[in-house]
Amino acid sequence: MGTITIDDVEHQIDDLTDVVKIKVSRMHEIQNQMNAMNRELAELQVVFQAYVNAIRDDMKASEDA
C-alpha cells in the first residue's frame, strides 16, 4: 500500500493497525479536498481579476465617451 513518514521514521502502511490505517486514509481524503479547494480558489481568483479588468475597461470607455 505504501509508506508514511512520521517524526522522520518511515512506516509501511500495511504494518499499521486498522485504526491508524483509517486515519491515514482520512488524511489522504482531506489532502485531496484541500488540493481541490486550492484549485477552486485559483480559478476564482482568475475570474475575480477578469471582473476587475472588465470594470476598469468599462469605466475607461465611459470616461472616453
N, C-alpha and C positions, 0 to 999 in steps of 0.2 A: 504493500500500500504506500510506502514511502517513509520519510523520516520527518521529525520535528526537532528543532533545537530549542532547548530551554536552559537558561543560565550557562550558555556555551557548551552544553552537553547534547550530543545528537542521540535521539531515541528512535528506534524502529516503532512505527505506529502499530504494527501487528503485535508488538510485545506489550503494549499498554493495556490497562484494564478497560473494560467496556465503558465504564463511566467516563474515563479520560478520552476514549475514542469518540464518544458522543460530544464531548466538549470541543475536541479538535475539529470535528465535523461542523459543529455550530460556528466555530471561529472562521472556518472556510466560507460558510454561508454568509456570515457577517462581512467578511472581506469582499466577497463578490458584490454584496449590496452596496458597500462603500464605494467600490470601483464604479458601479452603475450610477450612483449618485454623483460622483465626481464627473463622470462623462456628461450627465444631465446638466450639472452646474456649468460646465464648459460650454455646452450648447446654449444654455440660457444666457450666458454672458455674451455670446456672439449675437444672439437675437436682440438682446438689450442694446448692444452697441449699434446694431443696424437701425434701431429706432432712434437712438441719439443722432446718428448720421442723417437719417431721414428728416428729423425735426430741424436739424441745422440747415439742411438743404432747403426745406420749406420756408424757413424764416429768411434765409438769404434771398430766395426767389421773391418773397413778398416785399423785401426791402428794395430789391432791384426794380420792382414794378412801379 
